[in-house]
C-alpha cells in the first residue's frame, strides 16, 4: 500500500547548528500531529526575528516548525 506524503518547508531547532535549519521535507499524512504556534510569543525562530512560524508538525520524536498556518497544513493533509 502506498504512503501519501505532503511536502513542507520545515525548520528544526535541534539540528546542532545553534539556529533553525530549514529543509524541504515530505511528511506522511498518517502518524503526524499538527499544531498551531501562531499565538506563541516565541514563534520567531531566529534572534533577528526573520523567520516566523505559525504551526508545528510532530513526527518521529521531533517537532518541526513551519511558516504555514495550521489551516494550510490541514488542507494539504486532506488533499
C-alpha positions, 0 to 999 in steps of 0.5 A: 500500500502506498504512503501519501506524503505532503511536502513542507518547508520545515525548520528544526531547532535541534539540528546542532547548528545553534539556529533553525535549519530549514529543509524541504521535507515530505511528511506522511499524512498518517502518524503526524500531529499538527499544531498551531504556534501562531499565538506563541510569543516565541514563534520567531525562530531566529534572534533577528526575528526573520523567520516566523512560524505559525504551526508545528508538525510532530513526527518521529520524536521531533517537532518541526516548525513551519511558516504555514498556518495550521489551516494550510497544513490541514488542507494539504493533509486532506488533499 
